[in-house]
Structure formats: structure tokens, C-alpha cells
Amino acid sequence: MKGFAGKILIIVQNLPVPLDRRVWLESRTLRDHGYKVSVICPTSKEHPEKYQLVENIAIYRYDIPFEAKGFLSYFAEFLYAWFATACLSLRVLRREGFDVIQACNPPDTYFLLGWLYKVFGKKFIFDHHDLSPEMFLAKFPHRRGVLYRLLILLEKLTMKTADVVLVTNESYRDIAISRGHKKRDDIYVVRTGPEFKQLAPVPAEPALKRGAEFLVCYLGEMCPQDGVDYLLRAAHYLRHQLGREDVRFVLIGGGPAVPDLQALNQRLKLTDKVEFTGRLPDADVSRYLSTADVCVDPDPYSEWADNSTMNKILEYMVFSKPIVAFDLKEIHNSARRAALYARPNDISQFAQKIDHLLEDAALRHRMGAYGHRRVVHELAWACTHTPLLAAYARLFNRSLQPPVEAEIDVKITRSLQQLQLADKNLQPSLM
């Protein structure tokens, strides 16, 4: 039997796999290049199984018996998840084996597990998904006290333990250098580009608009820091200040903030205009995004949001959709001319930008075509995954195989062919 290029254990606590798109993309890419991949993550309503073998990737899950909302409950969740992960890691070591642990944050606590296994010759990779100190401030503003300083310390210890660090963009790379004191050569920028096999345009379904002329879509997790409350207030402004009764909003995704958002939606008397779908399969997400006229990212300004790449932006661009967002650094770096930008946290201007796009079909088309072309040729996973392979090639003392570079062009070509077949009207064009 042919051996593996190496055995990898990926740990993620924030989302279950395969719902965590980045982790699933990484897992499948590493598998495709000869690595044996195992994953430890929590369960969810969609994935309650404690063990699954999915596409030859072994997934081990644990239950988290409560929903964290305050300081003590967050601490209890992290502690519980850490010990559950440590126990499952022993099971994975016995049943699957691993040479490398790749820990994805938040939280920044799995360096302790990395330390333990490094004693036995294992390698440790830190996959830096989120800025935990900045995310804490986004959730609990003006609390730069002991807990904030503790999060800074945990991040530094995680960086110090890591043999290499994977980051999602250049802003995170700069923080890893300045705050984490990592050498530039130890950091690999692996952008979470979309993969067209999972999300691809399909013919629009006007029935999804439920009788409205226009459909505005939001896609993503709904946590307190994600700004979906800003979107609801913008929808209220659009209806009551700008007089638009021809717009329907669909909010796709789950998260701990959903009950509060649904209550706010009722108080704003928008239940006839706003639909919460919950998490949906990729096929249904594709139906809604293919039908949408405008897509939105209402993340308000925070240090976390300003420095973070929002996956939803790139996913909107796959569907050739114009975007409205607040003017944040990394959102601008991703979307560029595919978005209209409102002043950060300015709800009325956010609504006005949506209104402007709804009034100008030609502008919507130009912005969507530009974004589609940019994501296909620059930001798709086929273009951005090579540093991931380079990081692992370094740890296993192997050279990155030449076919990988050529493979990028092949995947891009296949992706374009799939998109053209799905909807000829979405063919990328130059602006």
C-alpha cells in the first residue's frame, strides 16, 4: 500500500467541519496531495455525529453542552473544549496517527497541546483565523483590562510555539511579525478563496423574492460583532426613510445572535420584508445568491473587522453580485471596485448605497462582472492554496512539486468552464 506524504491532525473549535469552509478546503487540498488528514471539532445540529469518514477525511467531534454568552461561560466553554480535544487527540493518535498538529483559532489555547506533543517529536502549525484580542474588544468594547492582556499573552505563546504560522491576509502577517515576533519566513499567507465546486451560479429563481422586485442577501455567521443589527436598521431606514417597499432581505446563516436579531426584526416591524433562513446547504445558498440583486456585509468598524478578510465578500463575487459594505481596510482589499463603501457604522449611508445600486442596473452589472473576474483569476482557492502546501513541504523537508503550479491554471480553467455552463450570462467581462 502506498504510504502517506505525512499525517496531519487539524483542530478547530469555532465551527464544525465541514461547515468551516477554510478548514474543509485545507483538509481536502492536503488529502489531494498525499497527506492523511484527521480533524477534531465540535458537533452541531447539522453534524451531530461523533465520528465520520467524509471524503477519506476522519472527523472526530465532541459535544459542547451549553452556549457561551458571558465571561464565565466563555471560559468554561474553552476549558471544556480543550479537554475534550486533548482526549480525542489521544484517540486520533492511536487510530490514525499524526506528525503535525494544525490548530485553528479562536481560542488561542491549543499551544499547550502543541507543547505537549512537540516533546514527542510532533510539529505544530498555528492557523490564524481570527485576532482573538481584537475580537474580544469587538464583543466587549472598552475592556482593555486583565482579560484583554491575557488574550495578547495567549496569542504570543501560540506564535512562539508554532513552527510555522498560516495567516489569512497581509494584515495578519504584519501582526504576527510585530506582536507575535515571528520571522517573516515562518509566516505563510493562505487566503481563504472560494472553490467553485462548492458554490457556483445557477439560473435565478424569481420566486425566491416572494413578490418583491429586488432581493438583498446576507450570508454568514451571526454573532454580536458581525453587525447584522446594522443591516436590520438599514433595512428599516430604506423602507421608512427612503420609501422602498419593493425590497426583500434574506439573511442566510446561524449563530448565537440570531434570537436577538429576530427580536429586533420584530420591534422594527420588518418581519414581512426580512427572512432568516438559518444555515443552508451549498445548493440552496447558490440559489439565493444567484437570484440576489445586491449582497451586503454590514460588519461595523472595529480593529478586528478592519484587519480581517470576510469570506462572504469573495463568495458574493463568485456570483457576480455588487456589494455594499462599510469602508474597512481588508474588505476594500478584497472587493475593490466590486463594492460601494459607506462610512463605517453609518446606517443611513449604508441604506443609501443599497438604494443607489437598486436604482442602477448597469452599475450593478459592471461591479458584479469586475468582482467575478477578480475572484476567478486572483482570489479563488485554486490561486491561493499553494502557500499551504509550501508550509507543509517545509515541515516534512520536501520540495514543493512543480505540478502544483501548473495545476492552478488547470483548476482555474475548469472553474471557468463550470461557471460558463451554469449561467452563460455570468461570463466575466472587463470593466
N, C-alpha and C positions, 0 to 999 in steps of 0.2 A: 504494500500500500504506500502511495506517495506521501511523504511527510509534509508537515506544515512549515511555512516560512517562519512562523512564530505563533505563540499562543497569547491572546490578549484578553484581559478582563476589563470591561468598561463599567464604571459605577456612576449612576445618575440618580438623584433624589427629587429633582424639581418636577419631572414629568415621567410617566411610564413610557416604556418603549413597546411598540413603535410609534407612539404619539409624538415623542420628542423627535422632530424631523432631523435635527442636526446629528443626534446620536445614531439614528437609524441610517442616515446617509453614510456616516463614518463607518458604521458596522458593516454595511453591505459592500462598501468600497474596499475595506480591508479584507473581507472574505473573498472578494473577487480577485484579490492579488495574493492569495495563498495563505492568509492568516486564519487561524482558528479563533473565532470571536465568541465570547460569553458576555452577558450583560446582567447586572444586578440593578433593580429599580423597584419602585412601589407598585402596588396594584391600583386599579381604577375601576369604575363602573363598566367601562368598555373592555377592560382586560383584567378580570378577577383571578385568572389562573395563576397559581403559584409557580408553575413551570410550563414553558412552551419551547418547542423547537420550531422556529419560524425561519424559513428560507435558509436552513442549516446554521442558524444562529441560536445558541442556547440562551434563553431568557429566564432568569430566576427573579421572582417577585416576592415582596413582603407586604403585609397589611400595615397601614397607619390608622389606628383606631379612632383618631379624632382630628378635627380641623383646627389648625393653629390660627389664632386671631390676636393674641396679646403677647407680651414679652415672655411670660412664664410658659405659655403654651408653645411658643416657637422654640424655646429652649428644650422643652420636653420632647417636641417632635424631632429636633435634631439629635437629641440623645438617643431616643428610641430607634430612629432610622440608622444611626451609626452602629449600634449594637446589632441590629437586625442584619445590616450589611456585612459586618465583621463575621457573624455566624455563617451567613450564606457564602462568604468568600472561602471559608474552610471547605464547604461542600463543593464549590466550584473547583478549588484546588485539587480535591480528591477525585472528582468525577471528570473534569475537563482538563485541568492543569492550566497554568498561565505563567508567562515570562515577564509580562508588563501589566501594571495596573494603570488605567487611564481614568482619572477621577474628574468628573464634571461638576462644576459648582452652579448654584449655591447648594449647600453651605460650604465654607472653606475649612472643613474639619477632617477631611479624609487623608490629610497628610500624615496623621497618626497611624493610619493603616499602612500608608506608604512607607513610613519609617520602619514599622514592624517587618514588613515583607522585604525591604531592602537589606535587612540583616541576613536574609536567606538568599540574597543574590538577585532579587527581582528589581526591575526598573519601574520608575514612577513618572507618569506624564500628568501634568495639570492642564485640563481643557477648560480654559477660562471663558465661561459663557456669560457671566454677569459680574458687575462690580458690586460685591456684597456691601461694602461700606456706603457707597452711593445709593444703592437700593434701599438700605436701611433709612437713609435720610429722606428718600422719596416717600417712604411709607410713614415715617415719623419725623417730620421736619423740625429743625431747631433743637435736635437732641444729640449734639456732639459731645456726649459725656463718656462714661465708662464703657458702655456697650459699643459705641462707635469706635473707640480706641481699641477695644478688644477685637472687633472685626478687622481693623487695619493690621493688628498683630497676627491674626489667623491667616490673613492673605499673605503676609510676608513669610510666615513659616511654611505655608504651602508652596510659595515660589522657591524658597530655599531648598525644600525637599525635592522638588521636581528636577528630573534630569533634563527635560525639555518642557517648554510651555507652548500650548496651542492657543491662539487668540483669534477673535472674530474680525478684528479690523485694526487699522494702524493706531487708532486712539488707545486701544487696549495694549497694543505693543509698547507705546510710549509710557504707559503707566507701569507695565511690567519692568521696564528699564529704570524709570525714575523712582518708583515706590517699592518695587519688588527687587531691585538691584540685580536683575538678570542681565547677562550678556546678550547683546543683540543676536549673536549666532545661535543662542539657545532658544530663540523665540521663532515660531512659525505662524504666519498669518494664514489661517484657513477660514475663508469666508463661507458662510452657510448659504451657498447658492441653491436655487431650486433645481429639482430634477423633473424633467418633463414627463417622465413615465408616471409620476405620482399625480401631478397636476397639469392638465393640458386643456386648451379651449375646446368647447363643444358648441353646437348651434344654440343660440339664445332661445330661452323659453319665456315669452312674454307673460304667460300665466303666472310666473313667479312674482310678477309685480302686483298681483291682486287688484287689478283695475287701475293702478296708478300709471301715469305717463313715464315717470322716472324711478329708477331703483338706485339707492346708495347703499353700499356694502361695507361692513367692518368685519375683519377676520382676525381672530387671535384670542389669547387668554384674557380674562377679565379679572385683573387684580386691582387693588386700590390705586396703585401707581400708574396704571395703564391709561387713565384719562377718559374712560368710556362715559363717565358722568359729564365731561365737557361735550362729548358728542351729543348726548341727550339734550343738553341745554342749547346746543347749536341747532338741533332739530326743532326745538321749541321756538327759538328765535326765527328760524327760517319760516315756520308756519305762522307765527303770530305777529312778527315784526315785518317780514318780507311778503307775507300773504300767500305763501306757496302751499296749496292743498294737493298738488299733483306729484308729491314725492313720497315714496315708501322707503323706510330704512330697515335693513336686515342685519342683525348682529349675530355673527357665527362664532361660536366658541363657548367654553365654560370657564369656571374659575370661582374663587371664593367671594368675589364681589358681586356675582350675579344676583343674589337675593336683594341686596341693597339697591342695585341698579334697576331691578324690576319694580321695586317700591318707588324709586324716584320717577320712573317712567309713568307710573300711575298718578303720582302727585302732579306731574306736568301735563297729564291728560293727553298722553301720546299713544295710548295702547292701540288705537286704530291705525297708527302710522308706523309704529316700531314693532318689529318681531324679533324675539330672542329664539334662536333655533337650537341652542346647545351645541355640543360638538357634533360634527357631521363627518361621514366617510368622505374620502377624497373625491369620489364621483359626484357627490352632492355639492361639495364645495365648488367643484368645477362648473356645475350647472349655474349656481348663483353668480359666480364671478364672471362667467361668460355672458350673463344677462345684464349685469350691472352697468349703469351709465357712468357712475363715479365711485371710486373707492376712497376710504378715509383712514388716516392714522391720527387719532387725537391725543397722542402722548404729550402731556404738558412738559414745560421745561423743568428739568432737574439735572443735576450733574450726571446722574445715571443715564437718563434718556438722551442727553446731549452727546454722550460718548458711545452709545450703544447702537448697533445695527439692528433694525427691526425687520425680521424675516417677512412680515406681511407686505412690506414695501416691494420686495423683489417678487413676491408671489402675485401681487397686483400687476406688476409689469409683464409677467408671463402672459396675462390675459389682455394685454394692450389697453389697460384702463388708466385714465388720467386720475391723479391722486390729489387730495387736499390734506395737508399736514401743517403742523406748527413748524416754524423755521428752526430746526435743530441741526447741529453740525453733521452727524453721521446720516441722518435722513437725507440731508442735502447731498452728501457724498454718494449715496446710493441712487437716489431718484433723479437728481439734477433736473433736466427740463421736463421730466415726466410728471412733475408735481407743481401745484400752486401752493405758496407758503404764506400762512398767516402769522402775524406777530405772536410769539409764544404766549400761550394762555389767554389769548384774546378771542372769546367765544363768538362775539358778534362778527369779527372779521373772518373767522373760520366759516361761519354760516354764509357770509357774503361771497367767499371764494367758491363754495359749493354752488351757490346761486349763479355766479358768473359762468361756471362750467356748464351748468344745465341750460343756460341761455345760448351757448355757442357750441354747436355740434362739430363744426370744423376744427375748433381748438381742441376739443376732446379727442378727435381722431388724430390730430398731429402729435399731441402729447402721448397718446397711447402707442402710436407707431414708434415714436422715439424710444420710449421705455422698453417696448418689446425688443427692438433691435439691440439695445444696450444690454438687456439681461441675457439674450441668446448668445451674443458674441463676447461678453466680458464678465458677466456675473453668475452665469449658470454653474451648477456643481461640476459639470464637465470641464469648466475653465478654472475652478478654484480648489479642486481636491488634491492637486499634485503636492503642495507642501505637507499635507498629512502623510502621504507616502514617503516623502523625503525625511520626515521626522522619525518614522519607524525604521526606514532603511539605515539611518544613523545609529539608532539604538541597537539594531541587530548587525551592525558593521557590514552592511551590504550597500552596493551601489544601486541607485535608482535605475531600473531597467529602461533602456531607450524607448521601447514600445509605448511606455506610458505617455510620453509627449505626443507621439503620433495618434494615440488613442483619443486624446482630447478633440482633435479635429474630426475624427470619425464620429464621436458621440455628438458633437455639435451638428454635424451633417444629418445624423439620424434624428436628432431632436427637431431640426428644421423640417424634415420630411414629415414627421409625425404631426407637427403643428399645421403644416400646409394641408395635410389630409383632413385634419379635424375641422378646419374652417378656412377656406381659401381667402375669405375677406380679411383675415388677420395676418396676412403676409407682411413681414416687416418692410418698412419703407424709410427712406432718408427724409430728414426734415430740411 
